[in-house]
Amino acid sequence: MLSEVKTTESKSAYSGALLPVLGIGALGVLGYFGYKAWDNYREEEAINKANESALKSTLNIKRTQEKINKLETTKGTVIGVTARSQRDKKTVNIFDQVKGIINEFYIKLTDKYGTDKYIKKSTSAIDQDKVRNIVEQTPFIGMAKLQKLYNIYTGKSFKEDILKLDPMNREKIKTYLDISFSKFPQTYK
């Protein structure tokens, strides 16, 4: 009977040390699989978010291209009085005017998908007199369209970009825009 008691005590001592080790091991395995499940979920969420962002970007590019195509199919000829010819009406192609200004502020690059990207030129590389001359040759009635087209093509604001010009040219252009707005406010809607 004494030998049976010793065997039972040694088994319980052995099992007493084994159970905590097995419990810690089981917690470690559960923790590992829990972490892997969380990591997979987080990774799927990141992929879904990136796909959603790429889709939105593609849709924005498509909408912008549709706007440009729609505008370019419209009549680009503008007839009216300019800052230079106060008495005589002048006829200009507004698309040429806009592209001339864009070429002074930006370098145009086309990516592999056919989307135009515009990279800013440094202020010293801008021919400020050319920008002012283009604006002066644009009829006042076409100034709103010039700004809208510029903003659509570049995705930037014309009014913000003219702030890069020296104070004299900047003020002249702002004056022409103000005159245009006061004479033809309906074109700015």
C-alpha positions in Angstrom: 0.0 0.0 0.0 2.9 2.3 0.7 4.3 1.8 -2.8 0.9 2.7 -4.3 0.9 6.0 -2.4 4.4 6.8 -3.7 3.4 6.1 -7.3 0.3 8.2 -7.0 2.3 11.1 -5.5 5.0 10.9 -8.2 2.3 10.8 -11.0 0.5 13.8 -9.5 3.8 15.7 -9.2 4.6 14.9 -12.8 1.2 15.9 -14.0 1.3 19.1 -11.8 4.3 20.3 -13.7 3.1 19.2 -17.1 -0.3 20.9 -17.0 1.0 24.5 -16.8 3.5 23.9 -19.6 0.7 22.5 -21.8 -1.5 25.4 -20.9 1.2 28.0 -21.8 1.8 26.1 -25.0 -1.9 26.1 -25.9 -2.1 29.8 -25.2 0.9 30.4 -27.4 -0.7 28.4 -30.3 -4.0 30.2 -29.8 -2.2 33.6 -29.7 -0.2 32.8 -32.9 -3.4 31.8 -34.9 -5.3 34.8 -33.5 -2.5 37.1 -34.6 -2.4 35.5 -38.1 -6.1 35.9 -38.4 -5.9 39.6 -37.4 -2.9 40.1 -39.7 -4.8 38.6 -42.7 -7.9 40.7 -41.9 -5.7 43.9 -41.7 -4.0 43.0 -45.0 -7.3 42.4 -46.8 -8.6 45.7 -45.5 -5.5 47.5 -46.8 -5.8 45.9 -50.2 -9.5 46.8 -50.4 -8.8 50.4 -49.4 -6.0 50.6 -52.0 -8.3 49.2 -54.7 -11.0 51.6 -53.8 -8.6 54.5 -53.9 -7.3 53.4 -57.3 -10.8 53.1 -58.6 -11.7 56.6 -57.4 -8.6 57.9 -59.1 -9.4 56.2 -62.3 -12.9 57.5 -62.2 -11.7 61.1 -61.6 -9.2 60.8 -64.5 -12.0 59.6 -66.7 -14.4 62.4 -65.7 -11.7 65.0 -66.2 -10.9 63.5 -69.7 -14.7 63.5 -70.5 -14.9 67.2 -69.5 -11.9 68.1 -71.7 -13.3 66.1 -74.6 -16.7 67.8 -74.2 -15.1 71.2 -74.0 -12.9 70.6 -77.0 -15.9 69.6 -79.2 -17.5 73.0 -78.4 -16.7 76.1 -80.4 -13.4 77.4 -79.3 -13.6 80.7 -81.1 -14.2 83.8 -78.9 -15.0 87.2 -80.4 -14.9 90.4 -78.4 -13.1 93.4 -77.1 -9.7 92.8 -75.5 -7.5 94.8 -73.2 -5.4 95.7 -76.3 -8.1 96.4 -78.8 -10.6 98.5 -76.9 -12.5 99.6 -80.1 -12.1 96.6 -82.5 -13.4 93.1 -81.8 -10.8 90.4 -82.0 -11.3 86.7 -82.7 -9.1 84.2 -80.9 -9.2 80.4 -80.3 -9.6 80.1 -76.6 -8.0 76.6 -76.5 -4.8 78.0 -78.1 -4.8 80.8 -75.5 -5.2 78.3 -72.6 -2.5 76.0 -73.9 -0.1 78.9 -74.4 -0.5 79.9 -70.7 -0.2 76.3 -69.5 3.0 75.9 -71.4 4.4 78.9 -69.5 3.5 77.5 -66.1 3.9 73.8 -66.6 5.8 71.0 -68.4 3.2 68.6 -69.9 4.0 64.9 -69.7 1.8 62.0 -70.8 1.9 58.7 -68.8 1.5 55.3 -70.3 -2.3 55.4 -69.9 -2.5 58.6 -72.0 -3.3 60.8 -69.0 -1.6 64.3 -69.1 0.4 65.2 -66.0 1.6 68.8 -65.4 4.8 69.5 -63.6 5.3 73.1 -62.3 8.1 75.2 -63.8 10.2 77.3 -61.6 9.2 80.9 -61.3 12.4 82.0 -63.2 11.5 79.8 -66.2 8.1 81.5 -66.7 8.0 84.0 -69.5 5.8 86.5 -67.6 5.4 88.9 -70.4 4.1 86.1 -72.7 1.5 85.2 -70.1 0.3 88.8 -69.7 0.2 89.2 -73.5 -2.0 86.1 -73.9 -4.4 87.4 -71.3 -4.4 90.8 -72.9 -5.2 89.3 -76.3 -8.1 87.3 -74.9 -11.5 89.0 -75.2 -13.1 89.9 -71.9 -16.1 87.7 -72.7 -13.8 84.7 -72.9 -11.9 85.2 -69.6 -14.2 83.0 -67.6 -13.8 80.2 -70.1 -10.0 80.7 -70.1 -9.9 80.2 -66.4 -12.3 77.2 -66.4 -10.3 75.5 -69.1 -7.0 76.2 -67.4 -8.4 74.7 -64.1 -9.8 71.6 -65.9 -6.6 70.9 -67.9 -4.2 71.3 -65.1 -6.3 70.6 -62.0 -4.8 73.7 -60.5 -6.2 77.2 -60.0 -5.4 79.9 -62.5 -5.8 82.6 -59.9 -3.3 80.8 -57.6 -0.8 80.3 -60.4 -0.7 83.9 -61.4 0.5 84.7 -57.9 3.9 83.4 -59.1 4.2 86.4 -61.4 5.9 89.6 -60.5 3.6 92.2 -58.9 3.2 94.4 -62.0 2.1 91.5 -64.3 0.0 89.9 -61.5 -1.9 93.2 -60.9 -2.5 93.7 -64.6 -4.0 90.2 -65.1 -6.1 90.6 -61.9 -7.4 93.9 -63.3 -8.4 92.2 -66.6 -10.1 89.5 -64.8 -12.0 92.0 -62.6 -13.1 94.0 -65.7 -14.3 90.7 -67.4 -16.3 89.8 -64.3 -17.9 93.2 -64.0 -18.8 93.3 -67.7 -19.9 89.7 -68.2 -20.8 88.2 -64.8 -23.1 85.6 -66.4 -20.1 83.9 -68.0 -18.7 83.0 -64.6 -21.6 80.9 -63.6 
